[in-house]
Amino acid sequence: MNHETQPRLLDVTETTHRTSLRKTKLYELINAGELRPIKLGRKTVFSEQEVNQWIEKQIANRAGA
């Protein structure tokens, strides 16, 4: 697997920036099963691909779409 095809992981700060959500709402989405974190020791990260899919789903589900 070359570097360009490797999955990219986003930390909580980058995920909140990407989604425009606060940490509290991010953790609500985790508890609701909408976003699935990856634990690396004490660090919580997210799959960039899954975050992008979640964003696309929000766009597709908006009113009038």
PyMOL Python script that loads the backbone (N, CA, C, O; Angstrom):
from pymol import cmd

cmd.read_pdbstr("""\
ATOM      1  N   MET A   1       0.850  -1.170   0.000  1.00  0.00           N
ATOM      2  CA  MET A   1       0.000   0.000   0.000  1.00  0.00           C
ATOM      3  C   MET A   1       0.894   1.231   0.000  1.00  0.00           C
ATOM      4  O   MET A   1       1.726   1.390   0.893  1.00  0.00           O
ATOM      5  N   ASN A   2       0.732   2.108  -0.995  1.00  0.00           N
ATOM      6  CA  ASN A   2       1.597   3.283  -0.990  1.00  0.00           C
ATOM      7  C   ASN A   2       1.005   4.374  -0.103  1.00  0.00           C
ATOM      8  O   ASN A   2      -0.135   4.266   0.350  1.00  0.00           O
ATOM      9  N   HIS A   3       1.775   5.407   0.137  1.00  0.00           N
ATOM     10  CA  HIS A   3       1.402   6.468   1.076  1.00  0.00           C
ATOM     11  C   HIS A   3       0.093   7.145   0.688  1.00  0.00           C
ATOM     12  O   HIS A   3      -0.683   7.511   1.570  1.00  0.00           O
ATOM     13  N   GLU A   4      -0.171   7.321  -0.588  1.00  0.00           N
ATOM     14  CA  GLU A   4      -1.367   8.027  -1.031  1.00  0.00           C
ATOM     15  C   GLU A   4      -2.644   7.235  -0.806  1.00  0.00           C
ATOM     16  O   GLU A   4      -3.719   7.831  -0.720  1.00  0.00           O
ATOM     17  N   THR A   5      -2.565   5.915  -0.708  1.00  0.00           N
ATOM     18  CA  THR A   5      -3.772   5.111  -0.537  1.00  0.00           C
ATOM     19  C   THR A   5      -3.990   4.676   0.910  1.00  0.00           C
ATOM     20  O   THR A   5      -4.992   4.028   1.215  1.00  0.00           O
ATOM     21  N   GLN A   6      -3.074   5.021   1.794  1.00  0.00           N
ATOM     22  CA  GLN A   6      -3.237   4.651   3.191  1.00  0.00           C
ATOM     23  C   GLN A   6      -4.348   5.484   3.811  1.00  0.00           C
ATOM     24  O   GLN A   6      -4.470   6.676   3.530  1.00  0.00           O
ATOM     25  N   PRO A   7      -5.161   4.850   4.657  1.00  0.00           N
ATOM     26  CA  PRO A   7      -6.214   5.605   5.341  1.00  0.00           C
ATOM     27  C   PRO A   7      -5.608   6.711   6.192  1.00  0.00           C
ATOM     28  O   PRO A   7      -4.576   6.514   6.833  1.00  0.00           O
ATOM     29  N   ARG A   8      -6.240   7.858   6.198  1.00  0.00           N
ATOM     30  CA  ARG A   8      -5.772   8.976   7.007  1.00  0.00           C
ATOM     31  C   ARG A   8      -6.645   9.070   8.246  1.00  0.00           C
ATOM     32  O   ARG A   8      -7.861   8.889   8.178  1.00  0.00           O
ATOM     33  N   LEU A   9      -6.020   9.353   9.373  1.00  0.00           N
ATOM     34  CA  LEU A   9      -6.736   9.487  10.630  1.00  0.00           C
ATOM     35  C   LEU A   9      -6.761  10.954  11.047  1.00  0.00           C
ATOM     36  O   LEU A   9      -5.774  11.674  10.903  1.00  0.00           O
ATOM     37  N   LEU A  10      -7.907  11.378  11.566  1.00  0.00           N
ATOM     38  CA  LEU A  10      -8.086  12.745  12.023  1.00  0.00           C
ATOM     39  C   LEU A  10      -8.229  12.750  13.537  1.00  0.00           C
ATOM     40  O   LEU A  10      -8.945  11.919  14.096  1.00  0.00           O
ATOM     41  N   ASP A  11      -7.554  13.683  14.204  1.00  0.00           N
ATOM     42  CA  ASP A  11      -7.739  13.780  15.650  1.00  0.00           C
ATOM     43  C   ASP A  11      -9.038  14.530  15.940  1.00  0.00           C
ATOM     44  O   ASP A  11      -9.700  15.009  15.019  1.00  0.00           O
ATOM     45  N   VAL A  12      -9.395  14.629  17.196  1.00  0.00           N
ATOM     46  CA  VAL A  12     -10.660  15.251  17.584  1.00  0.00           C
ATOM     47  C   VAL A  12     -10.713  16.694  17.101  1.00  0.00           C
ATOM     48  O   VAL A  12     -11.739  17.126  16.575  1.00  0.00           O
ATOM     49  N   THR A  13      -9.626  17.451  17.269  1.00  0.00           N
ATOM     50  CA  THR A  13      -9.609  18.850  16.845  1.00  0.00           C
ATOM     51  C   THR A  13      -9.860  18.980  15.352  1.00  0.00           C
ATOM     52  O   THR A  13     -10.674  19.804  14.934  1.00  0.00           O
ATOM     53  N   GLU A  14      -9.181  18.189  14.549  1.00  0.00           N
ATOM     54  CA  GLU A  14      -9.370  18.263  13.106  1.00  0.00           C
ATOM     55  C   GLU A  14     -10.775  17.811  12.714  1.00  0.00           C
ATOM     56  O   GLU A  14     -11.369  18.364  11.788  1.00  0.00           O
ATOM     57  N   THR A  15     -11.305  16.816  13.411  1.00  0.00           N
ATOM     58  CA  THR A  15     -12.655  16.342  13.124  1.00  0.00           C
ATOM     59  C   THR A  15     -13.683  17.427  13.440  1.00  0.00           C
ATOM     60  O   THR A  15     -14.632  17.618  12.680  1.00  0.00           O
ATOM     61  N   THR A  16     -13.504  18.133  14.549  1.00  0.00           N
ATOM     62  CA  THR A  16     -14.432  19.217  14.870  1.00  0.00           C
ATOM     63  C   THR A  16     -14.337  20.336  13.837  1.00  0.00           C
ATOM     64  O   THR A  16     -15.349  20.951  13.500  1.00  0.00           O
ATOM     65  N   HIS A  17     -13.147  20.604  13.335  1.00  0.00           N
ATOM     66  CA  HIS A  17     -12.991  21.618  12.283  1.00  0.00           C
ATOM     67  C   HIS A  17     -13.673  21.173  10.995  1.00  0.00           C
ATOM     68  O   HIS A  17     -14.370  21.960  10.356  1.00  0.00           O
ATOM     69  N   ARG A  18     -13.476  19.927  10.618  1.00  0.00           N
ATOM     70  CA  ARG A  18     -14.073  19.400   9.380  1.00  0.00           C
ATOM     71  C   ARG A  18     -15.583  19.410   9.414  1.00  0.00           C
ATOM     72  O   ARG A  18     -16.231  19.702   8.410  1.00  0.00           O
ATOM     73  N   THR A  19     -16.155  19.088  10.585  1.00  0.00           N
ATOM     74  CA  THR A  19     -17.601  18.950  10.702  1.00  0.00           C
ATOM     75  C   THR A  19     -18.284  20.228  11.191  1.00  0.00           C
ATOM     76  O   THR A  19     -19.511  20.325  11.161  1.00  0.00           O
ATOM     77  N   SER A  20     -17.499  21.200  11.637  1.00  0.00           N
ATOM     78  CA  SER A  20     -18.019  22.443  12.234  1.00  0.00           C
ATOM     79  C   SER A  20     -18.821  22.177  13.507  1.00  0.00           C
ATOM     80  O   SER A  20     -19.727  22.937  13.846  1.00  0.00           O
ATOM     81  N   LEU A  21     -18.487  21.106  14.202  1.00  0.00           N
ATOM     82  CA  LEU A  21     -19.164  20.748  15.445  1.00  0.00           C
ATOM     83  C   LEU A  21     -18.260  21.014  16.639  1.00  0.00           C
ATOM     84  O   LEU A  21     -17.034  21.011  16.524  1.00  0.00           O
ATOM     85  N   ARG A  22     -18.883  21.242  17.777  1.00  0.00           N
ATOM     86  CA  ARG A  22     -18.124  21.344  19.032  1.00  0.00           C
ATOM     87  C   ARG A  22     -17.853  19.924  19.535  1.00  0.00           C
ATOM     88  O   ARG A  22     -18.506  18.968  19.117  1.00  0.00           O
ATOM     89  N   LYS A  23     -16.883  19.807  20.435  1.00  0.00           N
ATOM     90  CA  LYS A  23     -16.535  18.493  20.981  1.00  0.00           C
ATOM     91  C   LYS A  23     -17.738  17.802  21.608  1.00  0.00           C
ATOM     92  O   LYS A  23     -17.917  16.596  21.439  1.00  0.00           O
ATOM     93  N   THR A  24     -18.561  18.553  22.326  1.00  0.00           N
ATOM     94  CA  THR A  24     -19.725  17.969  22.999  1.00  0.00           C
ATOM     95  C   THR A  24     -20.638  17.282  21.994  1.00  0.00           C
ATOM     96  O   THR A  24     -21.074  16.154  22.223  1.00  0.00           O
ATOM     97  N   LYS A  25     -20.928  17.947  20.888  1.00  0.00           N
ATOM     98  CA  LYS A  25     -21.797  17.370  19.861  1.00  0.00           C
ATOM     99  C   LYS A  25     -21.108  16.177  19.202  1.00  0.00           C
ATOM    100  O   LYS A  25     -21.764  15.183  18.891  1.00  0.00           O
ATOM    101  N   LEU A  26     -19.813  16.263  18.989  1.00  0.00           N
ATOM    102  CA  LEU A  26     -19.062  15.151  18.419  1.00  0.00           C
ATOM    103  C   LEU A  26     -19.214  13.907  19.285  1.00  0.00           C
ATOM    104  O   LEU A  26     -19.445  12.813  18.771  1.00  0.00           O
ATOM    105  N   TYR A  27     -19.086  14.075  20.598  1.00  0.00           N
ATOM    106  CA  TYR A  27     -19.226  12.936  21.504  1.00  0.00           C
ATOM    107  C   TYR A  27     -20.671  12.444  21.560  1.00  0.00           C
ATOM    108  O   TYR A  27     -20.900  11.255  21.781  1.00  0.00           O
ATOM    109  N   GLU A  28     -21.649  13.328  21.365  1.00  0.00           N
ATOM    110  CA  GLU A  28     -23.045  12.893  21.264  1.00  0.00           C
ATOM    111  C   GLU A  28     -23.225  11.991  20.037  1.00  0.00           C
ATOM    112  O   GLU A  28     -23.919  10.977  20.104  1.00  0.00           O
ATOM    113  N   LEU A  29     -22.603  12.362  18.929  1.00  0.00           N
ATOM    114  CA  LEU A  29     -22.691  11.551  17.711  1.00  0.00           C
ATOM    115  C   LEU A  29     -22.012  10.197  17.907  1.00  0.00           C
ATOM    116  O   LEU A  29     -22.481   9.186  17.384  1.00  0.00           O
ATOM    117  N   ILE A  30     -20.924  10.174  18.648  1.00  0.00           N
ATOM    118  CA  ILE A  30     -20.252   8.907  18.960  1.00  0.00           C
ATOM    119  C   ILE A  30     -21.196   8.027  19.782  1.00  0.00           C
ATOM    120  O   ILE A  30     -21.372   6.847  19.479  1.00  0.00           O
ATOM    121  N   ASN A  31     -21.798   8.603  20.817  1.00  0.00           N
ATOM    122  CA  ASN A  31     -22.706   7.839  21.681  1.00  0.00           C
ATOM    123  C   ASN A  31     -23.925   7.342  20.918  1.00  0.00           C
ATOM    124  O   ASN A  31     -24.474   6.289  21.242  1.00  0.00           O
ATOM    125  N   ALA A  32     -24.353   8.098  19.903  1.00  0.00           N
ATOM    126  CA  ALA A  32     -25.503   7.704  19.087  1.00  0.00           C
ATOM    127  C   ALA A  32     -25.110   6.702  18.002  1.00  0.00           C
ATOM    128  O   ALA A  32     -25.976   6.172  17.306  1.00  0.00           O
ATOM    129  N   GLY A  33     -23.818   6.441  17.854  1.00  0.00           N
ATOM    130  CA  GLY A  33     -23.342   5.492  16.850  1.00  0.00           C
ATOM    131  C   GLY A  33     -23.208   6.073  15.458  1.00  0.00           C
ATOM    132  O   GLY A  33     -23.009   5.330  14.496  1.00  0.00           O
ATOM    133  N   GLU A  34     -23.314   7.400  15.330  1.00  0.00           N
ATOM    134  CA  GLU A  34     -23.201   8.027  14.008  1.00  0.00           C
ATOM    135  C   GLU A  34     -21.754   8.172  13.550  1.00  0.00           C
ATOM    136  O   GLU A  34     -21.469   8.078  12.356  1.00  0.00           O
ATOM    137  N   LEU A  35     -20.858   8.396  14.471  1.00  0.00           N
ATOM    138  CA  LEU A  35     -19.425   8.442  14.171  1.00  0.00           C
ATOM    139  C   LEU A  35     -18.733   7.416  15.052  1.00  0.00           C
ATOM    140  O   LEU A  35     -19.063   7.260  16.228  1.00  0.00           O
ATOM    141  N   ARG A  36     -17.768   6.718  14.463  1.00  0.00           N
ATOM    142  CA  ARG A  36     -17.071   5.650  15.199  1.00  0.00           C
ATOM    143  C   ARG A  36     -15.606   6.028  15.407  1.00  0.00           C
ATOM    144  O   ARG A  36     -14.834   6.081  14.450  1.00  0.00           O
ATOM    145  N   PRO A  37     -15.231   6.287  16.643  1.00  0.00           N
ATOM    146  CA  PRO A  37     -13.839   6.651  16.914  1.00  0.00           C
ATOM    147  C   PRO A  37     -12.929   5.429  16.914  1.00  0.00           C
ATOM    148  O   PRO A  37     -13.377   4.289  17.039  1.00  0.00           O
ATOM    149  N   ILE A  38     -11.665   5.702  16.774  1.00  0.00           N
ATOM    150  CA  ILE A  38     -10.614   4.688  16.883  1.00  0.00           C
ATOM    151  C   ILE A  38      -9.760   5.118  18.064  1.00  0.00           C
ATOM    152  O   ILE A  38      -9.281   6.251  18.100  1.00  0.00           O
ATOM    153  N   LYS A  39      -9.565   4.234  19.025  1.00  0.00           N
ATOM    154  CA  LYS A  39      -8.729   4.558  20.175  1.00  0.00           C
ATOM    155  C   LYS A  39      -7.310   4.067  19.924  1.00  0.00           C
ATOM    156  O   LYS A  39      -7.089   2.886  19.656  1.00  0.00           O
ATOM    157  N   LEU A  40      -6.365   4.974  20.012  1.00  0.00           N
ATOM    158  CA  LEU A  40      -4.945   4.654  19.899  1.00  0.00           C
ATOM    159  C   LEU A  40      -4.321   5.015  21.244  1.00  0.00           C
ATOM    160  O   LEU A  40      -3.852   6.135  21.450  1.00  0.00           O
ATOM    161  N   GLY A  41      -4.328   4.055  22.139  1.00  0.00           N
ATOM    162  CA  GLY A  41      -3.902   4.348  23.502  1.00  0.00           C
ATOM    163  C   GLY A  41      -4.914   5.293  24.120  1.00  0.00           C
ATOM    164  O   GLY A  41      -6.099   4.969  24.201  1.00  0.00           O
ATOM    165  N   ARG A  42      -4.458   6.462  24.559  1.00  0.00           N
ATOM    166  CA  ARG A  42      -5.357   7.457  25.155  1.00  0.00           C
ATOM    167  C   ARG A  42      -5.890   8.438  24.121  1.00  0.00           C
ATOM    168  O   ARG A  42      -6.742   9.269  24.436  1.00  0.00           O
ATOM    169  N   LYS A  43      -5.400   8.350  22.899  1.00  0.00           N
ATOM    170  CA  LYS A  43      -5.800   9.288  21.845  1.00  0.00           C
ATOM    171  C   LYS A  43      -7.003   8.751  21.080  1.00  0.00           C
ATOM    172  O   LYS A  43      -7.089   7.558  20.789  1.00  0.00           O
ATOM    173  N   THR A  44      -7.926   9.646  20.762  1.00  0.00           N
ATOM    174  CA  THR A  44      -9.099   9.311  19.971  1.00  0.00           C
ATOM    175  C   THR A  44      -8.940   9.921  18.592  1.00  0.00           C
ATOM    176  O   THR A  44      -8.689  11.119  18.464  1.00  0.00           O
ATOM    177  N   VAL A  45      -9.086   9.102  17.562  1.00  0.00           N
ATOM    178  CA  VAL A  45      -8.986   9.568  16.187  1.00  0.00           C
ATOM    179  C   VAL A  45     -10.164   9.016  15.388  1.00  0.00           C
ATOM    180  O   VAL A  45     -10.895   8.140  15.851  1.00  0.00           O
ATOM    181  N   PHE A  46     -10.328   9.544  14.188  1.00  0.00           N
ATOM    182  CA  PHE A  46     -11.420   9.130  13.313  1.00  0.00           C
ATOM    183  C   PHE A  46     -10.872   8.876  11.925  1.00  0.00           C
ATOM    184  O   PHE A  46      -9.897   9.504  11.512  1.00  0.00           O
ATOM    185  N   SER A  47     -11.495   7.961  11.206  1.00  0.00           N
ATOM    186  CA  SER A  47     -11.139   7.706   9.820  1.00  0.00           C
ATOM    187  C   SER A  47     -11.582   8.909   8.985  1.00  0.00           C
ATOM    188  O   SER A  47     -12.748   9.300   9.029  1.00  0.00           O
ATOM    189  N   GLU A  48     -10.664   9.487   8.236  1.00  0.00           N
ATOM    190  CA  GLU A  48     -11.003  10.614   7.372  1.00  0.00           C
ATOM    191  C   GLU A  48     -12.113  10.223   6.400  1.00  0.00           C
ATOM    192  O   GLU A  48     -13.019  11.013   6.138  1.00  0.00           O
ATOM    193  N   GLN A  49     -12.042   9.017   5.871  1.00  0.00           N
ATOM    194  CA  GLN A  49     -13.046   8.541   4.924  1.00  0.00           C
ATOM    195  C   GLN A  49     -14.430   8.493   5.579  1.00  0.00           C
ATOM    196  O   GLN A  49     -15.415   8.916   4.974  1.00  0.00           O
ATOM    197  N   GLU A  50     -14.509   7.986   6.801  1.00  0.00           N
ATOM    198  CA  GLU A  50     -15.799   7.906   7.495  1.00  0.00           C
ATOM    199  C   GLU A  50     -16.340   9.290   7.838  1.00  0.00           C
ATOM    200  O   GLU A  50     -17.547   9.520   7.758  1.00  0.00           O
ATOM    201  N   VAL A  51     -15.460  10.212   8.218  1.00  0.00           N
ATOM    202  CA  VAL A  51     -15.894  11.588   8.502  1.00  0.00           C
ATOM    203  C   VAL A  51     -16.429  12.226   7.226  1.00  0.00           C
ATOM    204  O   VAL A  51     -17.472  12.880   7.248  1.00  0.00           O
ATOM    205  N   ASN A  52     -15.719  12.039   6.112  1.00  0.00           N
ATOM    206  CA  ASN A  52     -16.183  12.584   4.839  1.00  0.00           C
ATOM    207  C   ASN A  52     -17.531  11.979   4.439  1.00  0.00           C
ATOM    208  O   ASN A  52     -18.400  12.684   3.927  1.00  0.00           O
ATOM    209  N   GLN A  53     -17.704  10.686   4.668  1.00  0.00           N
ATOM    210  CA  GLN A  53     -18.987  10.034   4.364  1.00  0.00           C
ATOM    211  C   GLN A  53     -20.101  10.604   5.230  1.00  0.00           C
ATOM    212  O   GLN A  53     -21.214  10.811   4.745  1.00  0.00           O
ATOM    213  N   TRP A  54     -19.820  10.861   6.504  1.00  0.00           N
ATOM    214  CA  TRP A  54     -20.813  11.437   7.398  1.00  0.00           C
ATOM    215  C   TRP A  54     -21.217  12.829   6.893  1.00  0.00           C
ATOM    216  O   TRP A  54     -22.400  13.168   6.877  1.00  0.00           O
ATOM    217  N   ILE A  55     -20.234  13.627   6.484  1.00  0.00           N
ATOM    218  CA  ILE A  55     -20.520  14.966   5.956  1.00  0.00           C
ATOM    219  C   ILE A  55     -21.390  14.857   4.705  1.00  0.00           C
ATOM    220  O   ILE A  55     -22.376  15.582   4.574  1.00  0.00           O
ATOM    221  N   GLU A  56     -21.038  13.964   3.792  1.00  0.00           N
ATOM    222  CA  GLU A  56     -21.824  13.783   2.564  1.00  0.00           C
ATOM    223  C   GLU A  56     -23.261  13.357   2.884  1.00  0.00           C
ATOM    224  O   GLU A  56     -24.204  13.786   2.219  1.00  0.00           O
ATOM    225  N   LYS A  57     -23.418  12.514   3.904  1.00  0.00           N
ATOM    226  CA  LYS A  57     -24.751  12.073   4.316  1.00  0.00           C
ATOM    227  C   LYS A  57     -25.565  13.260   4.829  1.00  0.00           C
ATOM    228  O   LYS A  57     -26.758  13.368   4.546  1.00  0.00           O
ATOM    229  N   GLN A  58     -24.916  14.149   5.584  1.00  0.00           N
ATOM    230  CA  GLN A  58     -25.615  15.325   6.099  1.00  0.00           C
ATOM    231  C   GLN A  58     -26.067  16.229   4.953  1.00  0.00           C
ATOM    232  O   GLN A  58     -27.160  16.792   4.999  1.00  0.00           O
ATOM    233  N   ILE A  59     -25.242  16.366   3.946  1.00  0.00           N
ATOM    234  CA  ILE A  59     -25.588  17.174   2.777  1.00  0.00           C
ATOM    235  C   ILE A  59     -26.763  16.546   2.037  1.00  0.00           C
ATOM    236  O   ILE A  59     -27.706  17.234   1.645  1.00  0.00           O
ATOM    237  N   ALA A  60     -26.694  15.235   1.853  1.00  0.00           N
ATOM    238  CA  ALA A  60     -27.757  14.527   1.123  1.00  0.00           C
ATOM    239  C   ALA A  60     -29.085  14.562   1.869  1.00  0.00           C
ATOM    240  O   ALA A  60     -30.144  14.569   1.243  1.00  0.00           O
ATOM    241  N   ASN A  61     -29.041  14.583   3.215  1.00  0.00           N
ATOM    242  CA  ASN A  61     -30.258  14.532   4.022  1.00  0.00           C
ATOM    243  C   ASN A  61     -30.855  15.891   4.344  1.00  0.00           C
ATOM    244  O   ASN A  61     -31.911  15.967   4.972  1.00  0.00           O
ATOM    245  N   ARG A  62     -30.200  16.959   3.927  1.00  0.00           N
ATOM    246  CA  ARG A  62     -30.735  18.279   4.265  1.00  0.00           C
ATOM    247  C   ARG A  62     -32.062  18.520   3.563  1.00  0.00           C
ATOM    248  O   ARG A  62     -32.360  17.912   2.535  1.00  0.00           O
ATOM    249  N   ALA A  63     -32.829  19.394   4.121  1.00  0.00           N
ATOM    250  CA  ALA A  63     -34.146  19.713   3.572  1.00  0.00           C
ATOM    251  C   ALA A  63     -34.011  20.239   2.149  1.00  0.00           C
ATOM    252  O   ALA A  63     -33.176  21.098   1.866  1.00  0.00           O
ATOM    253  N   GLY A  64     -34.838  19.716   1.266  1.00  0.00           N
ATOM    254  CA  GLY A  64     -34.838  20.184  -0.108  1.00  0.00           C
ATOM    255  C   GLY A  64     -33.835  19.503  -1.012  1.00  0.00           C
ATOM    256  O   GLY A  64     -33.763  19.805  -2.203  1.00  0.00           O
ATOM    257  N   ALA A  65     -33.052  18.576  -0.450  1.00  0.00           N
ATOM    258  CA  ALA A  65     -32.044  17.904  -1.300  1.00  0.00           C
ATOM    259  C   ALA A  65     -32.650  16.731  -2.036  1.00  0.00           C
ATOM    260  O   ALA A  65     -31.957  16.051  -2.792  1.00  0.00           O
TER     261      ALA A  65
END
""", "prot")
cmd.dss("prot")
cmd.show_as("cartoon", "prot")
cmd.util.cbc("prot")
cmd.orient("prot")
